Amino acid sequence: MESDVQPAKILAGSLRPKIQDKISELEELARMPSLREAVVQAPGRSREERARLFADLKQAKDEIFQSLRERKRPVDFSWFVTDADGWQWWRDPFNDDTDTMNYAFRDYFHGQRKQFPYRDLQTRYSNGSPPPFPDIAPIREPHVSQAFRSQANDGLMVAISVPIWDEEGKTVIGVLART
């Protein structure tokens, strides 16, 4: 066990710049006015309407993926956006199993280094749905989550997430993440 500590530290050190690059990309995109607008307007909209709202984010993500592929680097499994209550309004690639579900219980959303029980996970958003976890607040700084089992593909994932702030930078209105 002790012999594993040094290699683990070396590996962690080598991953730090790559993780910071991914965080920086997300932070830049989280400042896009069109993303802020999409997060605010998404509740209650159809899938097609939400796809239009998040088109700028999708284009930016696709450009990042293209750059990664050109450099023969791996691309992420998924990108997604939740609002400040944890409702997922956009995911690429799209997955019907996760669309409009609430993920406030996930560590990538709240950053408390634990996953809360997901009592109402199978409840989809409907206009006026109260948040199932009203006492859980979104992250306020970039975060690398604990591993979790993906509802989309049942695989173990780690998410890198950043807050999406309102225009004044005072209130977190959502979370942008990548796995």
C-alpha positions as CSV (number, residue, x, y, z in Angstrom):
1,M,0.0,0.0,0.0
2,E,2.7,2.5,1.0
3,S,4.6,1.7,-2.2
4,D,1.6,3.0,-4.2
5,V,1.6,6.5,-2.7
6,Q,4.5,7.9,-4.7
7,P,3.2,6.7,-8.1
8,A,-0.2,8.0,-7.2
9,K,1.3,11.5,-6.4
10,I,3.2,11.5,-9.7
11,L,0.1,10.6,-11.7
12,A,-2.0,13.2,-9.9
13,G,0.7,15.8,-10.6
14,S,0.7,14.9,-14.3
15,L,-3.1,15.2,-14.5
16,R,-3.3,18.6,-12.8
17,P,-2.5,20.7,-15.9
18,K,-4.9,18.7,-18.0
19,I,-7.7,19.2,-15.5
20,Q,-6.9,22.9,-15.2
21,D,-7.1,23.3,-19.0
22,K,-10.6,21.6,-18.9
23,I,-11.7,23.9,-16.1
24,S,-10.4,27.0,-17.9
25,E,-12.4,26.0,-21.0
26,L,-15.6,25.5,-19.0
27,E,-15.1,28.8,-17.1
28,E,-14.7,30.7,-20.4
29,L,-17.9,29.2,-21.8
30,A,-19.8,29.7,-18.5
31,R,-19.3,33.5,-19.1
32,M,-21.1,33.4,-22.5
33,P,-24.2,35.7,-22.4
34,S,-26.0,33.2,-24.6
35,L,-25.4,30.4,-22.1
36,R,-26.7,32.5,-19.2
37,E,-29.8,33.3,-21.3
38,A,-30.3,29.7,-22.2
39,V,-30.2,28.6,-18.5
40,V,-32.8,31.2,-17.6
41,Q,-35.1,30.4,-20.5
42,A,-34.8,26.6,-20.6
43,P,-37.4,25.5,-17.9
44,G,-40.6,24.4,-19.5
45,R,-39.2,24.5,-23.1
46,S,-39.3,21.6,-25.5
47,R,-36.2,19.6,-26.3
48,E,-36.0,21.3,-29.8
49,E,-36.4,24.8,-28.2
50,R,-33.7,24.0,-25.7
51,A,-31.4,22.7,-28.4
52,R,-31.7,26.1,-30.1
53,L,-31.1,28.0,-26.8
54,F,-27.9,26.0,-26.2
55,A,-26.7,26.1,-29.8
56,D,-23.7,28.4,-29.1
57,L,-22.5,26.1,-26.3
58,K,-22.9,23.0,-28.6
59,Q,-20.8,24.8,-31.3
60,A,-18.1,25.7,-28.8
61,K,-18.0,22.2,-27.4
62,D,-17.8,20.8,-31.0
63,E,-14.9,23.1,-31.7
64,I,-13.0,22.0,-28.6
65,F,-13.6,18.3,-29.6
66,Q,-12.3,19.0,-33.1
67,S,-9.1,20.5,-31.7
68,L,-8.7,17.6,-29.3
69,R,-9.1,15.1,-32.2
70,E,-6.6,17.0,-34.3
71,R,-4.1,16.7,-31.5
72,K,-5.0,13.0,-31.1
73,R,-6.3,13.7,-27.6
74,P,-9.3,11.9,-26.0
75,V,-12.6,13.8,-26.0
76,D,-15.1,13.9,-23.1
77,F,-18.0,11.4,-22.7
78,S,-20.6,14.2,-22.2
79,W,-21.2,17.8,-21.4
80,F,-24.3,19.0,-19.6
81,V,-26.0,22.0,-18.0
82,T,-28.2,22.2,-14.9
83,D,-29.9,25.2,-13.5
84,A,-29.4,26.4,-9.9
85,D,-32.0,23.9,-8.7
86,G,-30.3,20.9,-10.3
87,W,-32.6,20.4,-13.3
88,Q,-30.7,19.2,-16.4
89,W,-31.6,21.3,-19.4
90,W,-29.0,20.3,-21.9
91,R,-26.7,17.4,-22.5
92,D,-24.5,16.4,-25.4
93,P,-24.8,13.8,-26.5
94,F,-28.5,13.9,-25.8
95,N,-29.9,11.1,-23.6
96,D,-33.6,10.8,-23.0
97,D,-32.9,9.0,-19.7
98,T,-31.3,12.1,-18.2
99,D,-33.2,14.9,-20.0
100,T,-35.1,17.2,-17.6
101,M,-34.1,15.1,-14.6
102,N,-32.8,16.6,-11.3
103,Y,-29.2,16.1,-10.3
104,A,-28.8,18.3,-7.3
105,F,-27.9,15.2,-5.3
106,R,-24.7,14.7,-7.3
107,D,-21.3,15.9,-6.0
108,Y,-20.6,17.8,-9.3
109,F,-23.6,20.0,-8.6
110,H,-23.2,20.8,-4.9
111,G,-19.4,20.1,-4.3
112,Q,-19.8,18.6,-0.8
113,R,-17.7,15.5,-1.6
114,K,-20.7,13.2,-1.1
115,Q,-23.8,12.1,-3.0
116,F,-27.1,12.6,-1.4
117,P,-29.9,10.0,-1.6
118,Y,-31.9,10.5,-4.8
119,R,-35.5,10.2,-3.6
120,D,-37.1,11.8,-6.6
121,L,-34.6,11.0,-9.3
122,Q,-37.2,9.4,-11.6
123,T,-39.3,12.6,-11.5
124,R,-39.1,14.7,-14.6
125,Y,-39.5,18.4,-14.6
126,S,-42.9,19.8,-15.3
127,N,-43.8,23.5,-15.3
128,G,-43.6,24.7,-11.7
129,S,-41.9,21.6,-10.4
130,P,-40.3,22.5,-7.0
131,P,-36.7,21.4,-6.6
132,P,-36.6,18.0,-4.9
133,F,-33.5,19.1,-2.9
134,P,-34.3,22.7,-1.9
135,D,-31.6,22.8,0.8
136,I,-28.7,21.8,-1.6
137,A,-27.0,24.8,-3.2
138,P,-24.9,24.7,-6.5
139,I,-21.1,24.9,-6.5
140,R,-19.6,28.4,-6.3
141,E,-16.2,27.5,-7.6
142,P,-14.7,24.9,-10.1
143,H,-15.0,21.3,-8.8
144,V,-13.8,17.8,-9.7
145,S,-16.4,15.4,-8.5
146,Q,-16.3,12.1,-6.7
147,A,-16.8,9.2,-9.0
148,F,-20.5,8.3,-9.6
149,R,-22.4,5.8,-11.7
150,S,-23.9,7.5,-14.8
151,Q,-27.6,7.2,-15.3
152,A,-26.9,7.6,-19.1
153,N,-24.6,4.6,-19.6
154,D,-24.2,2.9,-16.1
155,G,-20.4,3.6,-16.2
156,L,-18.3,5.2,-13.5
157,M,-17.7,8.8,-14.2
158,V,-15.9,11.8,-12.8
159,A,-17.3,15.3,-13.7
160,I,-15.4,18.6,-13.9
161,S,-17.9,21.4,-13.2
162,V,-18.0,25.1,-12.9
163,P,-20.7,27.5,-11.8
164,I,-22.6,29.7,-14.2
165,W,-23.0,33.1,-12.7
166,D,-25.6,35.8,-13.4
167,E,-24.4,38.8,-15.4
168,E,-23.5,40.7,-12.2
169,G,-21.5,37.7,-10.9
170,K,-23.5,37.5,-7.6
171,T,-25.8,34.6,-8.1
172,V,-25.1,31.1,-9.4
173,I,-27.8,30.4,-12.0
174,G,-26.5,27.0,-13.1
175,V,-23.7,24.5,-13.4
176,L,-21.8,23.5,-16.6
177,A,-20.0,20.2,-16.5
178,R,-18.1,17.6,-18.5
179,T,-17.4,13.9,-17.9
